[in-house]
Amino acid sequence: MSKQHGLKRSAQNINNSMNSTPNKPAKPKILKPNSTTKDTDGEDETKQVNLNDIYDMMKTMMSKLEKLDTIEKNVKSLDDDLQSLKASLEYAHAEVVDLKKDNKEQKLMGEKINKRVESLEKENAMLHNSIIDLKARSMRGNLIFHNIEERPEENTTTIIHKLLEEKLNIEDASSKVKIDRSHRLGKPRRETDKPRPIVAKFNYYQDKEHILANAKKLKGTNIGISEQYPAEIMETRRKLIPEFQEGKG
């Protein structure tokens, strides 16, 4: 830049000096009849030619320097744009790095959550199975009696004992067969509806098995006896019935 400015300044100074110098009126030359006058004229013409050449050369240099200034400005503008682009790329790169880091952390967190969910699902399944098992154990001594006529203010335990004595031929059932509790299943129905089943819990498992073994004596009547199971087990059995029938067929 300093060289260019120096050359430019020199060219401008020369140009200004040449333009500002007033043209003096040419003095009449006295021709001498000797060779010295001719030599002087030749030297003046040579000097004039050399000054014109220098002036033209300086104008050319000035033009080129101006072009160089324009190029320099364009280069500086491009450099500024490149610096701005570089800063933008660095910012974008930093953003990408942060996003990758966040994504990695979220992925790890997601994996932990999935493992925790799987663990909770296993625990829940175990608890669910444990509850079903407890229900099944609590129902181990239960029997359900179907299609026994329903009456207002009835005593279901007395009804069961009477059925055991009259239909299953179990002597002194009211005193020998101990029933812990019994009741109708579901909400009360209208008189025209089918009677609700009676569930009875027997104190001794052997009594329950003996009654179930003699249930075949009820053949020909509408009364039926079945074991009680949790709803989950009944649903599983219901789904397996078609497969069982296909295998049997």
Backbone as JSON, one array per atom type, in Angstrom:
{
  "sequence": "MSKQHGLKRSAQNINNSMNSTPNKPAKPKILKPNSTTKDTDGEDETKQVNLNDIYDMMKTMMSKLEKLDTIEKNVKSLDDDLQSLKASLEYAHAEVVDLKKDNKEQKLMGEKINKRVESLEKENAMLHNSIIDLKARSMRGNLIFHNIEERPEENTTTIIHKLLEEKLNIEDASSKVKIDRSHRLGKPRRETDKPRPIVAKFNYYQDKEHILANAKKLKGTNIGISEQYPAEIMETRRKLIPEFQEGKG",
  "N": [[0.82, -1.21, 0.0], [1.94, 1.33, 0.79], [3.92, 1.71, -1.13], [2.41, 1.85, -3.45], [0.85, 4.11, -2.9], [2.88, 5.99, -2.74], [3.9, 6.03, -5.35], [1.63, 6.84, -6.64], [1.26, 9.35, -5.52], [3.55, 10.69, -6.43], [3.15, 10.65, -9.17], [0.86, 12.22, -9.31], [1.88, 14.65, -8.4], [3.72, 15.31, -10.39], [2.02, 15.5, -12.53], [0.4, 17.63, -11.71], [2.28, 19.66, -11.55], [3.04, 19.94, -14.16], [0.7, 20.73, -15.32], [0.18, 23.11, -13.99], [2.25, 24.77, -14.55], [2.92, 27.74, -16.26], [2.69, 28.42, -19.7], [5.31, 29.84, -21.17], [5.88, 32.59, -23.37], [7.38, 31.9, -26.39], [10.65, 32.74, -26.94], [12.19, 34.61, -29.49], [14.44, 32.92, -31.43], [17.85, 33.33, -32.1], [19.45, 32.72, -34.86], [22.42, 31.22, -35.44], [25.05, 31.16, -37.63], [26.25, 28.62, -37.37], [27.03, 25.29, -36.28], [26.22, 24.88, -33.65], [23.71, 25.94, -32.98], [21.91, 24.23, -34.27], [22.38, 21.87, -32.89], [21.43, 22.53, -30.37], [18.68, 22.91, -30.81], [17.96, 20.31, -31.45], [18.38, 19.01, -29.02], [16.45, 20.27, -27.38], [14.08, 19.39, -28.54], [14.29, 16.69, -28.07], [14.2, 16.65, -25.26], [11.59, 17.6, -24.9], [10.1, 15.55, -26.04], [10.78, 13.45, -24.3], [9.65, 14.32, -21.85], [6.93, 14.3, -22.49], [6.59, 11.58, -22.9], [7.14, 10.65, -20.34], [5.05, 11.84, -18.96], [2.82, 10.6, -20.15], [3.36, 8.01, -19.37], [3.17, 8.26, -16.6], [0.46, 8.88, -16.37], [-0.62, 6.49, -17.24], [0.31, 4.84, -15.19], [-1.03, 5.97, -13.05], [-3.66, 5.3, -13.7], [-3.51, 2.53, -13.56], [-2.85, 2.24, -10.87], [-5.16, 3.21, -9.67], [-6.9, 1.21, -10.48], [-5.74, -0.87, -9.08], [-6.29, -0.03, -6.48], [-9.07, -0.32, -6.48], [-9.25, -3.09, -6.86], [-7.99, -3.89, -4.53], [-9.82, -2.97, -2.6], [-11.98, -4.6, -3.26], [-10.88, -7.1, -2.69], [-10.47, -6.81, 0.06], [-13.13, -6.58, 0.86], [-14.05, -9.12, 0.14], [-12.46, -10.6, 1.86], [-13.47, -9.76, 4.33], [-16.05, -10.79, 4.09], [-15.42, -13.5, 4.02], [-14.34, -13.84, 6.57], [-16.59, -13.31, 8.09], [-18.22, -15.41, 7.21], [-16.67, -17.53, 8.11], [-16.85, -17.13, 10.88], [-19.58, -17.6, 11.18], [-19.72, -20.29, 10.41], [-18.16, -21.44, 12.42], [-19.76, -20.89, 14.62], [-22.04, -22.34, 13.9], [-20.92, -24.89, 13.89], [-20.28, -25.16, 16.59], [-22.87, -25.17, 17.59], [-23.83, -27.55, 16.47], [-22.17, -29.38, 17.75], [-23.03, -29.03, 20.39], [-25.69, -29.87, 20.08], [-25.29, -32.54, 19.37], [-24.16, -33.44, 21.73], [-26.27, -32.99, 23.52], [-28.14, -34.7, 22.34], [-26.88, -37.15, 22.7], [-26.88, -37.29, 25.48], [-29.64, -37.31, 25.95], [-30.26, -39.68, 24.67], [-28.93, -41.53, 26.29], [-30.34, -41.05, 28.63], [-32.86, -41.83, 27.77], [-32.38, -44.57, 27.36], [-31.9, -45.35, 29.99], [-34.39, -44.78, 31.09], [-35.99, -46.56, 29.6], [-34.94, -49.0, 30.48], [-35.65, -48.81, 33.13], [-38.43, -48.73, 32.9], [-38.88, -51.27, 31.78], [-38.02, -52.8, 33.93], [-39.91, -52.02, 35.86], [-42.21, -52.93, 34.59], [-41.76, -55.68, 34.67], [-41.75, -56.05, 37.43], [-44.35, -55.24, 37.96], [-45.77, -57.19, 36.54], [-45.01, -59.41, 38.02], [-46.12, -58.75, 40.5], [-48.8, -58.66, 39.74], [-49.23, -61.33, 38.99], [-48.73, -62.46, 41.45], [-50.85, -61.45, 42.93], [-52.99, -62.64, 41.57], [-52.4, -65.28, 42.17], [-52.73, -65.23, 44.95], [-55.46, -64.64, 45.05], [-56.45, -66.96, 43.85], [-55.65, -68.85, 45.74], [-57.13, -68.0, 47.91], [-59.62, -68.64, 47.0], [-59.59, -71.31, 46.93], [-61.02, -73.11, 48.5], [-63.61, -72.68, 47.64], [-66.89, -73.07, 46.21], [-69.2, -72.78, 43.5], [-72.64, -72.52, 43.17], [-75.11, -73.09, 40.86], [-78.19, -71.89, 39.4], [-80.02, -72.17, 41.53], [-83.07, -71.66, 43.11], [-84.0, -68.32, 43.83], [-84.87, -66.46, 46.69], [-86.57, -63.91, 48.62], [-85.05, -62.56, 51.59], [-83.55, -64.85, 52.18], [-81.5, -67.58, 53.49], [-78.47, -68.34, 52.53], [-76.55, -70.22, 53.32], [-78.02, -72.16, 54.69], [-79.58, -73.03, 52.54], [-77.64, -74.27, 50.92], [-76.74, -76.38, 52.6], [-79.12, -77.86, 52.77], [-79.36, -78.62, 50.09], [-77.12, -80.29, 49.82], [-77.81, -82.39, 51.49], [-80.27, -83.34, 50.44], [-79.96, -83.64, 47.61], [-77.34, -84.54, 47.1], [-77.03, -86.55, 48.87], [-75.63, -86.41, 51.31], [-75.27, -87.1, 54.56], [-76.41, -85.43, 57.49], [-75.34, -82.92, 56.76], [-75.56, -80.26, 57.54], [-74.4, -80.2, 60.04], [-72.0, -81.59, 59.81], [-70.63, -80.59, 57.57], [-68.83, -77.77, 57.35], [-69.49, -74.46, 56.62], [-67.88, -71.51, 55.96], [-68.69, -68.99, 54.96], [-71.27, -67.65, 52.81], [-72.9, -66.4, 49.85], [-74.95, -64.61, 47.47], [-73.9, -63.94, 44.12], [-73.2, -60.86, 42.52], [-75.49, -58.13, 41.64], [-78.84, -57.67, 42.98], [-81.59, -59.17, 41.17], [-84.4, -58.94, 38.9], [-87.58, -60.61, 39.45], [-88.22, -62.13, 37.27], [-85.82, -62.69, 36.11], [-82.89, -64.8, 35.64], [-81.82, -66.79, 38.41], [-79.31, -65.61, 40.7], [-75.94, -66.89, 41.03], [-74.74, -68.85, 43.83], [-72.05, -68.45, 45.98], [-69.97, -70.38, 47.99], [-67.86, -70.74, 50.77], [-65.97, -73.29, 51.96], [-64.95, -74.66, 55.05], [-63.23, -76.82, 55.27], [-61.04, -78.24, 53.0], [-61.29, -80.83, 52.08], [-64.01, -81.37, 52.3], [-65.02, -79.72, 50.32], [-63.91, -80.95, 48.02], [-65.13, -83.45, 48.16], [-67.84, -82.8, 47.8], [-67.72, -81.75, 45.21], [-66.97, -84.01, 43.8], [-69.3, -85.49, 43.96], [-71.05, -84.07, 42.45], [-72.04, -85.0, 40.06], [-74.37, -86.29, 40.6], [-76.33, -84.48, 40.32], [-77.17, -84.51, 37.79], [-79.58, -84.13, 35.28], [-81.01, -82.24, 36.54], [-81.46, -78.66, 36.81], [-79.54, -77.55, 38.3], [-76.14, -76.72, 38.96], [-72.66, -77.29, 39.82], [-69.59, -75.69, 40.34], [-66.04, -74.91, 40.42], [-64.54, -72.01, 41.89], [-62.66, -69.45, 40.37], [-60.16, -66.85, 39.94], [-60.98, -63.94, 37.94], [-59.09, -63.4, 35.95], [-57.87, -65.87, 35.44], [-60.06, -67.31, 34.53], [-60.6, -65.92, 32.16], [-58.3, -66.47, 30.69], [-58.58, -69.24, 30.4], [-60.93, -69.27, 28.91], [-60.05, -68.22, 26.47], [-58.38, -70.26, 25.7], [-60.02, -72.37, 25.16], [-61.0, -72.72, 22.39], [-58.6, -73.61, 21.14], [-58.14, -75.92, 22.58], [-60.36, -77.42, 21.81], [-59.86, -77.71, 19.07], [-57.52, -79.25, 19.14], [-58.53, -81.5, 20.34], [-60.36, -82.32, 18.44]],
  "CA": [[0.0, 0.0, 0.0], [2.77, 2.55, 0.87], [4.58, 1.89, -2.43], [1.4, 2.31, -4.41], [0.5, 5.49, -2.57], [4.02, 6.84, -3.09], [3.93, 6.19, -6.81], [0.46, 7.61, -7.03], [1.5, 10.75, -5.13], [4.58, 11.25, -7.33], [2.53, 10.88, -10.47], [-0.04, 13.36, -9.19], [2.7, 15.87, -8.28], [4.27, 15.64, -11.71], [0.9, 15.92, -13.37], [-0.01, 18.96, -11.28], [3.32, 20.65, -11.87], [3.02, 20.17, -15.6], [-0.52, 21.46, -15.67], [0.18, 24.45, -13.39], [3.35, 25.61, -15.07], [2.39, 28.53, -17.39], [3.48, 28.38, -20.95], [5.97, 31.13, -21.45], [5.97, 32.86, -24.82], [8.69, 31.5, -26.96], [11.52, 33.85, -27.36], [12.75, 34.39, -30.84], [15.8, 32.38, -31.42], [18.8, 33.96, -33.03], [20.16, 31.66, -35.57], [23.83, 31.49, -35.74], [25.51, 30.36, -38.78], [27.22, 27.57, -37.02], [26.41, 24.0, -35.94], [25.77, 24.87, -32.25], [22.25, 26.2, -32.96], [21.21, 22.99, -34.67], [22.5, 20.88, -31.8], [20.54, 22.95, -29.26], [17.3, 22.6, -31.22], [17.75, 18.85, -31.34], [18.31, 18.64, -27.6], [15.15, 20.72, -26.87], [13.04, 18.48, -29.05], [14.45, 15.41, -27.36], [13.68, 16.84, -23.9], [10.14, 17.72, -24.98], [9.59, 14.2, -26.28], [10.97, 12.66, -23.09], [8.67, 14.76, -20.88], [5.63, 13.78, -22.92], [6.59, 10.13, -22.62], [7.03, 10.47, -18.88], [3.69, 12.24, -18.59], [1.92, 9.5, -20.57], [3.65, 6.85, -18.53], [2.61, 8.53, -15.28], [-0.99, 8.75, -16.49], [-0.9, 5.04, -17.28], [0.55, 4.31, -13.84], [-2.14, 6.43, -12.23], [-4.83, 4.48, -14.04], [-3.29, 1.18, -13.01], [-2.92, 2.33, -9.41], [-6.58, 3.31, -9.33], [-7.46, -0.14, -10.63], [-5.24, -1.66, -7.95], [-7.07, 0.37, -5.31], [-10.39, -0.97, -6.6], [-9.04, -4.52, -6.61], [-7.68, -4.04, -3.11], [-11.08, -2.83, -1.88], [-12.76, -5.82, -3.5], [-10.24, -8.18, -1.94], [-10.78, -6.58, 1.47], [-14.54, -6.92, 1.05], [-14.13, -10.58, 0.12], [-11.85, -11.08, 3.09], [-14.45, -9.53, 5.39], [-17.12, -11.78, 3.91], [-14.88, -14.81, 4.41], [-14.23, -13.84, 8.02], [-17.97, -13.43, 8.6], [-18.65, -16.78, 6.93], [-15.91, -18.39, 9.02], [-17.46, -17.0, 12.2], [-20.88, -18.28, 11.13], [-19.47, -21.73, 10.38], [-17.7, -21.83, 13.74], [-20.94, -20.88, 15.49], [-22.87, -23.49, 13.52], [-20.22, -26.09, 14.35], [-20.48, -25.23, 18.04], [-24.27, -25.57, 17.8], [-23.93, -28.98, 16.13], [-21.51, -30.11, 18.84], [-23.95, -28.99, 21.54], [-26.84, -30.72, 19.77], [-24.84, -33.93, 19.46], [-23.99, -33.73, 23.15], [-27.61, -33.1, 24.09], [-28.76, -35.91, 21.79], [-26.25, -38.29, 23.36], [-27.38, -37.33, 26.86], [-31.04, -37.73, 25.89], [-30.27, -41.1, 24.32], [-28.57, -42.26, 27.51], [-31.47, -40.93, 29.55], [-33.92, -42.68, 27.22], [-32.03, -45.96, 27.64], [-32.13, -45.57, 31.42], [-35.84, -44.8, 31.31], [-36.5, -47.81, 29.04], [-34.57, -50.08, 31.39], [-36.47, -48.66, 34.33], [-39.79, -49.13, 32.53], [-38.87, -52.73, 31.67], [-37.94, -53.34, 35.29], [-41.21, -51.8, 36.5], [-43.18, -53.83, 33.96], [-41.53, -57.02, 35.22], [-42.23, -56.03, 38.81], [-45.82, -55.17, 37.9], [-46.25, -58.51, 36.13], [-44.82, -60.31, 39.16], [-47.14, -58.4, 41.49], [-50.09, -59.08, 39.19], [-49.3, -62.79, 39.11], [-48.83, -62.78, 42.88], [-52.23, -61.16, 43.34], [-53.84, -63.7, 41.01], [-52.12, -66.49, 42.95], [-53.38, -65.06, 46.25], [-56.9, -64.79, 44.82], [-56.73, -68.38, 43.6], [-55.5, -69.56, 47.01], [-58.26, -67.65, 48.78], [-60.81, -69.28, 46.43], [-59.31, -72.75, 46.83], [-62.1, -73.88, 49.15], [-64.91, -72.15, 47.22], [-67.69, -73.69, 45.15], [-70.3, -71.93, 43.02], [-73.85, -73.3, 42.92], [-75.85, -72.38, 39.82], [-79.61, -72.15, 39.13], [-80.82, -72.45, 42.73], [-84.12, -70.64, 43.19], [-83.67, -67.19, 44.71], [-86.02, -65.97, 47.44], [-86.26, -62.78, 49.51], [-84.68, -62.86, 52.97], [-83.1, -66.24, 52.25], [-80.22, -67.9, 54.13], [-77.8, -69.14, 51.5], [-75.86, -71.36, 53.94], [-79.06, -73.18, 54.92], [-79.96, -73.56, 51.23], [-76.57, -75.19, 50.48], [-76.8, -77.58, 53.43], [-80.3, -78.62, 52.35], [-79.04, -79.22, 48.78], [-76.17, -81.38, 50.04], [-78.5, -83.52, 52.11], [-81.36, -83.87, 49.62], [-79.56, -83.96, 46.24], [-76.06, -85.26, 47.04], [-77.11, -87.63, 49.84], [-74.62, -86.25, 52.36], [-76.02, -87.1, 55.82], [-76.08, -84.42, 58.51], [-74.45, -81.92, 56.15], [-75.62, -79.0, 58.3], [-73.52, -80.29, 61.21], [-70.69, -82.14, 59.44], [-69.97, -79.75, 56.55], [-68.76, -76.4, 57.86], [-69.39, -73.39, 55.6], [-67.44, -70.26, 56.6], [-69.59, -67.92, 54.52], [-71.88, -67.86, 51.5], [-73.73, -65.26, 49.41], [-75.25, -64.54, 46.04], [-72.96, -63.13, 43.34], [-73.8, -59.83, 41.69], [-76.57, -57.29, 42.16], [-80.18, -58.31, 42.94], [-82.24, -59.16, 39.86], [-85.86, -58.98, 38.92], [-88.11, -61.96, 39.68], [-88.26, -62.88, 36.01], [-84.45, -62.99, 35.67], [-82.26, -66.03, 36.1], [-81.3, -66.6, 39.77], [-77.88, -65.38, 40.82], [-75.22, -68.02, 41.62], [-74.34, -68.77, 45.23], [-70.68, -68.88, 46.24], [-69.83, -70.84, 49.37], [-66.48, -71.06, 51.16], [-65.99, -74.4, 52.9], [-63.84, -74.58, 56.01], [-62.3, -77.91, 55.0], [-60.85, -78.46, 51.57], [-61.77, -82.17, 51.77], [-65.46, -81.28, 52.09], [-65.22, -79.12, 48.99], [-63.59, -81.95, 47.01], [-66.15, -84.5, 48.25], [-69.05, -82.26, 47.17], [-67.46, -81.62, 43.77], [-66.97, -85.36, 43.24], [-70.68, -85.98, 43.92], [-71.87, -83.14, 41.66], [-72.66, -85.73, 38.95], [-75.7, -86.72, 41.03], [-77.27, -83.42, 39.95], [-77.5, -84.66, 36.37], [-81.03, -84.16, 35.07], [-81.58, -81.04, 37.15], [-80.86, -77.41, 36.29], [-78.52, -77.1, 39.25], [-74.76, -77.08, 38.63], [-71.63, -76.92, 40.79], [-68.28, -75.46, 39.72], [-65.03, -74.26, 41.26], [-64.38, -70.57, 41.66], [-61.3, -69.0, 40.03], [-60.07, -65.41, 39.63], [-61.45, -63.58, 36.59], [-57.97, -63.49, 35.0], [-57.7, -67.28, 35.07], [-61.23, -67.68, 33.73], [-60.43, -65.32, 30.84], [-57.26, -67.25, 30.0], [-59.18, -70.53, 30.03], [-61.91, -69.04, 27.83], [-59.3, -68.06, 25.23], [-57.74, -71.53, 25.35], [-61.03, -73.38, 24.8], [-60.97, -73.07, 20.96], [-57.39, -74.39, 20.85], [-58.35, -77.24, 23.16], [-61.33, -78.14, 20.97], [-59.19, -78.08, 17.82], [-56.62, -80.36, 19.42], [-59.35, -82.68, 20.64], [-60.98, -82.78, 17.2]],
  "C": [[0.85, 1.25, 0.0], [3.47, 2.82, -0.42], [3.6, 2.45, -3.43], [1.03, 3.75, -4.15], [1.61, 6.44, -2.92], [4.09, 7.11, -4.56], [2.78, 7.07, -7.26], [0.67, 9.09, -6.72], [2.49, 11.42, -6.05], [3.98, 11.58, -8.67], [1.62, 12.09, -10.43], [0.74, 14.66, -9.13], [3.24, 16.32, -9.63], [3.18, 16.18, -12.6], [0.47, 17.33, -13.02], [1.0, 20.03, -11.68], [3.32, 21.0, -13.35], [1.81, 20.99, -16.0], [-0.48, 22.9, -15.16], [1.25, 25.36, -13.94], [2.85, 26.38, -16.28], [3.32, 28.44, -18.57], [4.03, 29.78, -21.24], [6.05, 31.35, -22.94], [7.37, 32.57, -25.31], [9.45, 32.72, -27.43], [12.07, 33.58, -28.74], [14.19, 33.96, -30.73], [16.64, 33.07, -32.5], [19.63, 32.87, -33.64], [21.58, 32.12, -35.87], [24.28, 30.58, -36.85], [26.57, 29.38, -38.39], [26.44, 26.35, -36.57], [25.86, 23.97, -34.53], [24.27, 25.07, -32.15], [21.48, 24.95, -33.32], [21.26, 21.97, -33.55], [21.54, 21.22, -30.65], [19.09, 22.64, -29.59], [17.01, 21.11, -31.07], [17.62, 18.42, -29.9], [16.94, 19.04, -27.01], [14.03, 19.79, -27.31], [13.1, 17.15, -28.32], [13.89, 15.51, -25.94], [12.16, 16.89, -23.9], [9.5, 16.35, -25.18], [9.68, 13.36, -25.02], [9.95, 13.04, -22.02], [7.27, 14.26, -21.22], [5.51, 12.29, -22.63], [6.41, 9.87, -21.13], [5.61, 10.79, -18.41], [2.69, 11.15, -18.94], [2.11, 8.28, -19.68], [3.04, 7.02, -17.13], [1.09, 8.42, -15.29], [-1.39, 7.28, -16.5], [-0.74, 4.43, -15.9], [-0.58, 4.72, -12.9], [-3.39, 5.59, -12.45], [-4.71, 3.1, -13.44], [-3.39, 1.18, -11.49], [-4.37, 2.44, -8.93], [-7.26, 1.96, -9.44], [-7.02, -1.03, -9.48], [-5.99, -1.32, -6.67], [-8.44, -0.31, -5.31], [-10.29, -2.46, -6.3], [-8.8, -4.78, -5.13], [-8.95, -3.93, -2.25], [-11.94, -4.07, -2.02], [-12.21, -7.0, -2.71], [-10.54, -8.05, -0.46], [-12.23, -6.94, 1.78], [-14.75, -8.43, 1.07], [-13.55, -11.18, 1.39], [-12.8, -10.91, 4.28], [-15.59, -10.54, 5.32], [-16.66, -13.16, 4.35], [-14.77, -14.92, 5.93], [-15.61, -14.01, 8.66], [-18.5, -14.85, 8.4], [-17.95, -17.76, 7.86], [-16.51, -18.35, 10.42], [-18.81, -17.72, 12.26], [-20.71, -19.79, 11.16], [-19.0, -22.23, 11.75], [-18.87, -21.88, 14.73], [-21.83, -22.08, 15.2], [-22.24, -24.79, 14.0], [-20.4, -26.28, 15.85], [-21.91, -25.68, 18.37], [-24.45, -27.06, 17.55], [-23.31, -29.83, 17.24], [-22.42, -30.17, 20.06], [-25.15, -29.89, 21.32], [-26.48, -32.19, 19.87], [-24.7, -34.35, 20.92], [-25.34, -33.92, 23.82], [-28.31, -34.38, 23.63], [-28.2, -37.16, 22.47], [-26.77, -38.43, 24.79], [-28.83, -37.8, 26.89], [-31.16, -39.21, 25.55], [-29.95, -41.95, 25.53], [-29.71, -42.23, 28.51], [-32.63, -41.81, 29.09], [-33.66, -44.16, 27.49], [-32.27, -46.29, 29.11], [-33.62, -45.68, 31.71], [-36.44, -46.11, 30.79], [-36.18, -48.99, 29.95], [-35.42, -50.04, 32.65], [-37.91, -49.1, 34.07], [-39.89, -50.65, 32.43], [-38.85, -53.38, 33.04], [-39.28, -53.19, 36.01], [-42.28, -52.71, 35.91], [-43.03, -55.25, 34.49], [-42.05, -57.11, 36.65], [-43.76, -56.03, 38.85], [-46.41, -56.52, 37.53], [-46.14, -59.51, 37.28], [-45.87, -60.04, 40.23], [-48.52, -58.86, 41.03], [-50.28, -60.59, 39.33], [-49.43, -63.21, 40.57], [-50.25, -62.55, 43.4], [-53.18, -62.23, 42.84], [-53.67, -64.99, 41.81], [-52.8, -66.41, 44.32], [-54.89, -65.21, 46.13], [-57.26, -66.26, 44.66], [-56.64, -69.18, 44.89], [-56.69, -69.28, 47.93], [-59.56, -68.31, 48.3], [-60.68, -70.8, 46.38], [-60.43, -73.61, 47.44], [-63.49, -73.44, 48.73], [-65.55, -73.01, 46.14], [-68.81, -72.73, 44.78], [-71.47, -72.84, 42.64], [-74.76, -72.48, 41.99], [-77.32, -72.83, 39.78], [-80.39, -72.65, 40.35], [-81.81, -71.3, 42.9], [-83.78, -69.58, 44.23], [-84.94, -66.66, 45.35], [-85.6, -64.79, 48.31], [-85.95, -63.27, 50.92], [-84.23, -64.31, 53.15], [-81.79, -66.35, 53.01], [-79.48, -68.85, 53.2], [-77.07, -70.34, 52.09], [-76.84, -72.5, 54.2], [-79.47, -73.82, 53.6], [-78.93, -74.57, 50.74], [-76.61, -76.48, 51.29], [-77.98, -78.47, 53.03], [-80.05, -79.33, 51.03], [-78.12, -80.42, 48.95], [-76.87, -82.62, 50.61], [-79.51, -84.16, 51.16], [-80.9, -84.33, 48.24], [-78.28, -84.79, 46.16], [-75.97, -86.39, 48.08], [-75.98, -87.59, 50.88], [-75.37, -86.08, 53.69], [-75.47, -86.05, 56.79], [-75.12, -83.36, 57.99], [-74.43, -80.63, 56.97], [-74.71, -79.01, 59.51], [-72.12, -80.77, 60.85], [-69.91, -81.26, 58.46], [-70.02, -78.29, 57.02], [-68.56, -75.4, 56.71], [-69.03, -72.09, 56.32], [-68.35, -69.09, 56.24], [-70.13, -68.26, 53.14], [-72.73, -66.64, 51.16], [-73.98, -65.37, 47.92], [-74.22, -63.62, 45.36], [-73.7, -62.1, 42.5], [-74.92, -59.08, 42.38], [-77.9, -58.04, 42.1], [-80.83, -58.15, 41.57], [-83.75, -59.15, 40.02], [-86.33, -60.43, 39.05], [-88.09, -62.8, 38.41], [-86.86, -63.27, 35.51], [-83.97, -64.32, 36.24], [-81.67, -65.81, 37.49], [-79.78, -66.44, 39.79], [-77.19, -66.6, 41.43], [-74.91, -67.76, 43.09], [-72.9, -69.25, 45.34], [-70.57, -69.22, 47.72], [-68.37, -71.2, 49.64], [-66.53, -72.11, 52.27], [-64.75, -74.35, 53.77], [-62.79, -75.64, 55.74], [-62.25, -78.19, 53.49], [-61.38, -79.83, 51.16], [-63.28, -82.18, 51.54], [-65.76, -80.73, 50.7], [-64.97, -80.16, 47.89], [-64.64, -83.07, 47.01], [-67.45, -84.04, 47.57], [-68.87, -82.19, 45.66], [-67.48, -82.99, 43.1], [-68.38, -85.93, 43.11], [-71.61, -85.1, 43.08], [-72.56, -83.84, 40.5], [-74.07, -86.21, 39.3], [-76.77, -85.68, 40.68], [-77.67, -83.49, 38.49], [-79.01, -84.84, 36.22], [-81.73, -83.0, 35.73], [-80.93, -79.81, 36.51], [-79.72, -76.91, 37.16], [-77.14, -77.59, 38.81], [-73.81, -76.6, 39.69], [-70.3, -76.77, 40.06], [-67.33, -74.81, 40.71], [-64.95, -72.77, 40.91], [-62.9, -70.24, 41.42], [-61.31, -67.49, 39.82], [-60.48, -65.14, 38.19], [-60.34, -63.7, 35.56], [-57.76, -64.92, 34.52], [-58.86, -67.75, 34.2], [-61.11, -67.14, 32.3], [-59.39, -66.08, 30.03], [-57.81, -68.59, 29.55], [-60.16, -70.37, 28.87], [-61.2, -68.91, 26.49], [-58.68, -69.37, 24.76], [-58.73, -72.6, 24.91], [-61.02, -73.72, 23.32], [-59.76, -73.91, 20.58], [-57.54, -75.81, 21.39], [-59.3, -78.07, 22.31], [-60.71, -78.57, 19.64], [-58.26, -79.27, 18.02], [-57.38, -81.65, 19.7], [-59.98, -83.24, 19.39], [-59.97, -83.41, 16.29]]
}
